[in-house]
Amino acid sequence: MRKICVALFALLAGSAVAEPLVIQGAVAYTDIIRYDYTGNGKRNRVQLWLEFDGRAATGTPDQGNAEPASGSIRYFLKDADDGTKVLKWRQGLSMDGAPRDAPLPMTNLGIEGKTARFEAFGMKWTVIDGGEGYEKDRIVVDDGFKTLETKKLYGGDVRVGVRK
């Protein structure tokens, strides 16, 4: 009986799949501002947000179950009064070469503990999950010339680690 239990435990332990590490969520990186995103002359109350959706590499190549890391980051505008996500809002605005209203791919994504590091549109990003909510989350961006860290976030939450 003991041999059967040991064999069953070994079988179950060997088949266990580790949960993938992820970076997910969105945070507001501006306080409420006024902007006419509809073009109708009304300056709506809005906030600028960053949305993250990525998954670290999983598996191992020698076992044939490797999946590469993948993910995207997206800038969007959120109407502060009705809570809607506004995607087509850039009407003539330029954000240093970022594609209009489209997710930007994350490259070289790595996740360790509560920290995700990746590259997107020529910049190196570090996102640190400070726990539930946005108050202790941190975002650091290095554009090759200088490193900037968000001084304050204004809403949302970024989760880094095991998928919940």
Backbone as a ProteinNet text record, in pm:
[ID]
protein_1_A
[PRIMARY]
MRKICVALFALLAGSAVAEPLVIQGAVAYTDIIRYDYTGNGKRNRVQLWLEFDGRAATGTPDQGNAEPASGSIRYFLKDADDGTKVLKWRQGLSMDGAPRDAPLPMTNLGIEGKTARFEAFGMKWTVIDGGEGYEKDRIVVDDGFKTLETKKLYGGDVRVGVRK
[TERTIARY]
82.3	0	87.1	193.3	281.8	343.8	383.9	442.9	342.4	217.7	113.5	96.2	93.4	78.5	196	317.5	437.5	434.2	396.5	389.9	282.9	167.3	60.4	103.8	168.6	219.4	320.3	411.6	512.6	446.4	344	272.7	202.9	132.8	62	158.7	267.2	366.1	429.7	456.2	518.8	426.1	294.1	199.8	152.2	188.5	146	207.7	125	170.6	174.2	287.1	299.6	208.7	148.6	64.3	150.3	102	182.4	191.3	305.1	323	271	198	133.5	153.7	133.4	115.5	-17.5	-110.3	-243.4	-298.2	-386.7	-454.4	-428.4	-482.1	-469.2	-461.5	-387.5	-376.2	-387.4	-448.6	-456.7	-327.2	-261.2	-136.3	-149.1	-271.5	-295.5	-417.3	-421	-541.3	-644.4	-761.7	-865.7	-826.6	-835.9	-809.9	-931.3	-935.2	-1045.9	-994.4	-1068.3	-1025.6	-1147.1	-1154.5	-1264.3	-1227.7	-1254.6	-1221.1	-1326	-1442.3	-1547.3	-1542.5	-1475.7	-1470.1	-1596.2	-1681.3	-1807.2	-1798.8	-1676.9	-1659.1	-1672.8	-1718.9	-1732.4	-1604.5	-1547	-1425.2	-1465	-1461.6	-1500.4	-1394.3	-1438.4	-1346.8	-1291.9	-1159.9	-1097.9	-968.5	-920.8	-789.2	-718.3	-584.6	-502.4	-464.3	-475.5	-452.1	-350.9	-286.8	-202.5	-263.9	-275.4	-330.6	-223.7	-203.9	-102.9	-170	-120.1	-168.7	-54.6	13	127.3	141.2	212.9	236.8	382.3	447.9	588.2	600.3	719.4	746.3	717.4	670.8	642.4	703.1	716.1	766.3	915.1	963.2	1104.6	1117.8	1209.1	1225.2	1259.5	1341.2	1382.8	1268.1	1159.1	1043.3	934.1	959.4	865.3	740.4	741.3	622.4	648.6	749.6	785.5	687.2	646.4	563.8	639.2	663.8	738.4	654	721.6	652	580.3	468.1	395.5	313.9	283.4	201.5	191.8	110.6	93.5	66.7	92.4	63.8	-18.4	-112.9	-198.9	-225	-214.9	-258.6	-407.5	-484.8	-623.3	-671	-781.1	-844.3	-971.2	-1000.8	-1122.5	-1203.9	-1330.6	-1420.7	-1447.7	-1413.7	-1424.8	-1569.4	-1658.3	-1798.2	-1878.6	-1857.9	-1937.6	-1853.5	-1721.2	-1635.2	-1604	-1643.8	-1618.3	-1473.8	-1423.9	-1289.7	-1302.5	-1223.9	-1227.6	-1101.6	-1117.7	-1000.4	-957.2	-1047.4	-1011	-1018.2	-916.3	-917.7	-803.9	-710.2	-587.3	-600.1	-705.6	-733.7	-626.5	-519.4	-415.3	-305.2	-319.4	-214.4	-106.1	16.3	126.7	189.2	212.8	275.5	407.8	499.2	634.5	638.9	563.8	572.5	489	415.4	330.1	216	186.7	76.5	-54.7	-138.9	-267.3	-357.5	-407.2	-511.7	-493.7	-374.8	-348.6	-261.1	-281.5	-191.3	-49	47.9	188	250	323.3	377.2	485.6	483.6	590.8	694	820.6	926.7	1017.6	1093.5	1185.2	1115.4	992.9	915	966.7	995.4	1036.4	965	921.8	850.8	919.7	951.9	1014.6	945.2	882.2	808.3	695.8	695.3	592.9	643.6	753	813.7	813.9	766.3	770.1	861.5	946.6	1033.3	1009.6	1002.7	982.4	1023	1023.7	1049.5	926.5	896.7	785.1	818.4	801.7	830.3	956.5	1065.7	1197.7	1231.5	1147.5	1174.3	1173.7	1250.1	1253.2	1160.1	1071.1	969.9	995.9	972.1	969.8	839	758.5	630.7	633.5	608.2	612.2	473.8	421.5	291.3	310.2	254.4	268.5	159.6	74.6	-34.8	-168.9	-272.9	-409.1	-424.1	-486.5	-505.1	-383.7	-387.1	-282.8	-185.9	-216.9	-141.5	7.9	44.4	186	245.7	167	221.8	321.3	423.5	525.2	549.8	572.9	607.2	729.6	834.9	959.3	985.6	1013.8	1038.1	1173.9	1255.7	1389.1	1388.4	1401.5	1399.6	1539.1	1641.2	1778.1	1852.7	1779	1839.5	1819.7	1698.6	1669.8	1567.9	1564.6	1471.1	1367.4	1241.1	1132	1047.7	1009.1	921.4	793.6	681.1	555.3	561.3	527.7	526.3	398.8	290.9	162.8	73.7	-0.9	-103.4	-237.9	-343.3	-470.2	-588.8	-565.7	-675.9	-631.8	-715.8	-690.5	-605.7	-543.8	-456.9	-380.5	-254.2	-173.7	-136.9	-158.1	-123.8	-7.7	96.6	212.6	235.5	246.6	269.5	182.2	139.8	55.7	-83.8	-141	-276.4	-375.2	-463.7	-565.1	-697.8
-118.9	0	125.8	122.1	238	267.6	163.9	182.7	246.7	210.6	267.3	416	451.4	591.7	675.6	623	694.8	713.3	608.7	616.6	716.7	715.9	808.1	952.1	976.5	1109.4	1156.6	1071.3	1106.2	1140.2	1065.9	1090.9	1226.4	1253.1	1380.8	1497.9	1483.6	1591.1	1620.4	1518.1	1536.7	1601	1584.5	1639.4	1778.7	1823	1955.9	2061.4	2155.5	2262.5	2391.3	2457.8	2583.5	2687.7	2767.8	2876.3	2975.9	3024.5	3122.3	3254.6	3318.4	3451.2	3553.8	3652.3	3749.9	3891.6	3986.3	4126.8	4165.3	4212	4245.8	4364.6	4436.3	4546.7	4678.8	4782.9	4917.7	5018.2	5125.2	5233	5368.6	5461.4	5600.3	5668.9	5733.1	5801.6	5952.9	6003.4	6147.7	6167.6	6283.1	6324.4	6359.1	6396.1	6431	6560.2	6555.2	6672.3	6692.2	6802.5	6828.2	6818.7	6741.9	6721.8	6690.5	6753.2	6731.4	6615	6493	6375.1	6344.3	6406.1	6380.3	6478.7	6591.8	6694	6778.7	6771.2	6845.8	6977.9	7015.6	7140.5	7127.2	7013.2	6991.8	6929.7	6993.8	6940.9	6846.9	6718.2	6616.5	6599.1	6548.2	6514.4	6374.8	6365.2	6238.6	6214.3	6090.1	6053.6	5968.5	5978.5	5893.6	5768.4	5653.3	5523	5442.4	5349	5246.5	5111.8	5026.6	4892.3	4789.4	4691.8	4588.1	4452.2	4370.6	4233.5	4148.6	4076.5	3997.5	3869	3774.9	3644.7	3607.7	3565.5	3524.6	3393.9	3364.7	3237.6	3122.2	3011.2	2892.3	2770.1	2664.4	2538.3	2541	2431.5	2420.5	2363.7	2419.7	2375	2226.2	2174.9	2035	1937.8	1984.3	1898.1	1923.6	2018.2	2046.3	2121.3	2179.4	2251.1	2399.7	2454	2594.7	2687	2790	2897.1	3027.1	3106.6	3231.4	3334.3	3427.2	3537.7	3620.3	3676.8	3762.8	3863.9	3975	4073.3	4203.6	4292.7	4423.6	4527.9	4651	4767.1	4860.8	4929.4	5018.7	5145.1	5257.9	5384.7	5398.2	5447.3	5481	5594.6	5650.4	5759.9	5705.2	5748.5	5702.7	5824.8	5824.3	5931.6	5919.8	6022	6017.2	6023.6	6070.2	6082.2	5955.2	5890.1	5768.8	5640.6	5652.9	5535.6	5460.6	5514	5442.3	5460.3	5353.3	5354.8	5416.2	5520.1	5589.3	5550.1	5477.2	5430.4	5526.9	5577.2	5665	5810.1	5852.4	5982.8	6073	6025.2	6102.2	6210.2	6218.7	6319.3	6427.2	6395.3	6492.2	6497.7	6423.9	6422.7	6324.2	6355.2	6264	6225.9	6097.6	6051.8	5985.9	6062.5	6017	5883.7	5871.8	5754.9	5636.1	5645.3	5533	5518.6	5396	5377.2	5429.1	5479	5532	5421.1	5439.6	5356	5207.1	5156.9	5014.8	4960.6	4833.7	4773.5	4769.8	4799.3	4797.5	4669.6	4594.7	4467.6	4486.7	4398	4389.7	4292.6	4326.2	4233.2	4213.8	4105.8	4073.4	4077.8	4027.7	4028.2	3923.2	3966.8	3877.7	3916.9	3817.7	3844.2	3767.4	3840.9	3780.7	3837.3	3749.8	3795.2	3888.4	4008.9	4109.2	4216.1	4186	4282.3	4227.9	4308.6	4274.6	4373.9	4321.4	4406.5	4369.4	4471.3	4447.6	4571.7	4558.3	4671.4	4694.3	4820.6	4857.3	4990.7	4998.3	5112.6	5188.3	5111.3	5169.7	5210.7	5174.6	5210	5084	5088.9	4978.5	5013.1	4919.8	4940	4846.1	4895.6	4813.9	4846.6	4744.1	4762	4677.3	4741.5	4673.1	4677.1	4558.7	4544.4	4564.7	4672.6	4703.8	4644.1	4559.2	4499	4542.8	4513.1	4545.5	4695.1	4734.6	4875.4	4934.3	5063.8	5132.8	5213.2	5234.2	5329.1	5298.1	5169.7	5134.2	5074.6	5067.5	5022.1	5126.1	5079.5	5170.6	5137.1	5240.5	5224	5309.5	5245.3	5314	5293.5	5401.6	5395.8	5457.8	5384.4	5431.2	5443.6	5565.7	5587.3	5588.9	5553.8	5553.1	5681.2	5785.9	5914.1	5944.6	5913.7	5935.9	5832.6	5815.3	5722.2	5803.6	5775.6	5845.8	5746	5783.5	5700.1	5776.9	5706.3	5772.1	5818.2	5941.2	5995.9	5955.8	5943.6	5910.4	5849.6	5747.7	5692.2	5735.6	5732.6	5792.4	5696.8	5570.9	5475.6	5345.2	5242.5	5114.3	5022.4	4924.8	4828.5	4748.7	4723.6	4635.8	4514.6	4395.8	4272.4	4206.2	4174.3	4105.3	3981.9	3867.6	3743.3	3633.1	3542.8	3431	3482.5	3433.4	3474.6	3445.3	3539.7	3522.9	3484.3
0	0	0	79.3	87	-49.2	-123.9	-257.1	-351.5	-340.2	-426.9	-395.4	-267.1	-227.6	-275.2	-258.8	-303	-453.8	-527.4	-673.2	-717.1	-650.8	-684.1	-656.3	-542.1	-508.4	-611.9	-652.2	-752.5	-884.9	-922	-1046.7	-1041.3	-931.1	-917.7	-910.2	-837.9	-826.5	-960.6	-1039.2	-1170	-1270.1	-1251.2	-1347.7	-1307.5	-1188.3	-1144.7	-1234.8	-1276.2	-1363.1	-1281.2	-1283.3	-1209.7	-1272.8	-1187.3	-1236	-1312.9	-1427.1	-1501.7	-1426.7	-1434.7	-1376.8	-1476.5	-1425.3	-1512.7	-1461.2	-1551.7	-1517.1	-1579.8	-1496.6	-1545.4	-1467.5	-1531.6	-1465.7	-1534.1	-1473.1	-1528.1	-1414.5	-1437.9	-1339.7	-1407.9	-1334.8	-1380.7	-1341.3	-1437.8	-1405.7	-1412	-1425.3	-1410.9	-1321.8	-1259.8	-1189.2	-1297	-1257.7	-1355.5	-1426.4	-1557.8	-1642.5	-1731.9	-1801.6	-1895.1	-2037.2	-2119.7	-2258.1	-2345.3	-2460.7	-2556.2	-2646.7	-2602.3	-2682.6	-2788.1	-2779.6	-2878.6	-2994.3	-2974.6	-3079	-3084.4	-2980.8	-2981.4	-2904.8	-2860.6	-2787.8	-2637.1	-2588	-2443.2	-2389.2	-2290.8	-2228.5	-2115.1	-2144.2	-2047.5	-1939.9	-1823.7	-1714.1	-1742	-1758.7	-1798.3	-1720.9	-1728.7	-1675.4	-1778.9	-1782.4	-1867.2	-1789.4	-1854.3	-1791.5	-1871.7	-1803.8	-1864.8	-1831.5	-1932.3	-1913.2	-1948.7	-1861.7	-1879.3	-1891.3	-1983.4	-1997	-2051.7	-1964.3	-2007.9	-1929.1	-1988.2	-1927.4	-1947.4	-1838.4	-1845.9	-1922.4	-1969.3	-2038.3	-1942.7	-1998.8	-1918.8	-1985.4	-1908.4	-1961.5	-1986.9	-2046	-2080.4	-2221.1	-2299.4	-2437.7	-2449.1	-2357.8	-2368.5	-2342.8	-2281	-2259.1	-2362.9	-2453.2	-2561.4	-2517.5	-2398.5	-2352.9	-2327.8	-2392.3	-2371.7	-2442.6	-2371.4	-2427.6	-2401.8	-2504	-2482.3	-2406.9	-2345.2	-2279.5	-2385.6	-2348.4	-2441.2	-2362.5	-2424.4	-2356.5	-2432.1	-2377.1	-2438.7	-2330.2	-2367.8	-2284.1	-2371.4	-2311.5	-2388.9	-2309.1	-2376.7	-2319.4	-2351.6	-2256.2	-2289.1	-2200.3	-2240.1	-2169.6	-2106.3	-1985.4	-1918.8	-1879.6	-1917.4	-1880.5	-1730.7	-1654.4	-1508.7	-1461	-1544.6	-1502.6	-1526.1	-1640.3	-1665.1	-1661.2	-1641.8	-1627	-1754.8	-1870.7	-1995.4	-2040.5	-2101	-2159.6	-2298.9	-2324.7	-2452.9	-2528.9	-2639	-2712.1	-2821.6	-2899.5	-3011.6	-2965.9	-2891.7	-2827.8	-2870.4	-2948	-2973	-3078.9	-3148.9	-3250.6	-3264.8	-3335.7	-3361.8	-3257.9	-3148.8	-3047	-3087.3	-3056.4	-3082	-2948.7	-2929.8	-2805.7	-2840.4	-2894.1	-2926.1	-3000.2	-3107.6	-3194	-3153	-3044.4	-3004.1	-3104.8	-3149.8	-3244.8	-3186.5	-3273.2	-3227.9	-3175.1	-3056.2	-2999	-3023.7	-3003.3	-3025.7	-2913.2	-2878.3	-2779.4	-2834.3	-2748.8	-2787.5	-2731.3	-2812.6	-2762.9	-2657.4	-2558.5	-2458.8	-2514.2	-2502.5	-2540.7	-2420	-2422.6	-2312.7	-2177	-2172.2	-2048.8	-1952.3	-1831.3	-1723.8	-1596.1	-1521	-1395.9	-1285	-1178.9	-1061.3	-938.6	-862.3	-745.4	-787	-733.2	-763.2	-858.9	-931.2	-1023	-1164.8	-1258.2	-1401.1	-1470.8	-1558.4	-1640.4	-1786.4	-1870.8	-2013.7	-2091	-2222.3	-2310.3	-2396	-2422.5	-2510.1	-2574.5	-2703	-2789.7	-2751.9	-2739	-2718.5	-2576.3	-2480.3	-2340.8	-2254.8	-2146	-2050.2	-1934.1	-1903.7	-1800.9	-1683.6	-1562.7	-1441.9	-1371	-1347	-1279	-1152.6	-1039.9	-910.5	-847.9	-817.6	-753.7	-604.2	-552.5	-410.6	-323.7	-380.8	-304.9	-360.6	-286.1	-327.9	-350.6	-460.4	-492	-562.6	-584.4	-661.8	-576.5	-450.9	-368.4	-359.2	-356.6	-341.9	-469.6	-577.7	-705.8	-756.5	-828.2	-882.2	-1029.2	-1108.4	-1248.7	-1276.5	-1328.4	-1360.9	-1510.2	-1580.8	-1724.6	-1755.2	-1830.4	-1871.7	-2023.4	-2073.6	-2218.6	-2280.4	-2200.6	-2249.7	-2218.4	-2186.8	-2150.3	-2002.9	-1955.1	-1813.6	-1766.9	-1636.2	-1573.6	-1497.2	-1524	-1457.6	-1380.2	-1259.3	-1178.2	-1150.1	-1157.7	-1124.6	-979.5	-957.5	-821.2	-749.1	-826.6	-767.6	-875.2	-837.9	-924.8	-868.2	-951.2	-912.6	-913.6	-943.8	-944.1	-1008.3	-993.7	-1056.2	-970.4	-1035	-966.4	-1071.8	-1045.3	-1129.5	-1044.6	-1100.7	-1032	-1104.3	-1029.1	-1084	-997.6	-1061.4	-988.6	-1042.8	-955.4	-996.5	-1027.7	-1137.6	-1178.7	-1066.9	-1040.6	-935.2	-993.5
[MASK]
++++++++++++++++++++++++++++++++++++++++++++++++++++++++++++++++++++++++++++++++++++++++++++++++++++++++++++++++++++++++++++++++++++++++++++++++++++++++++++++++++++

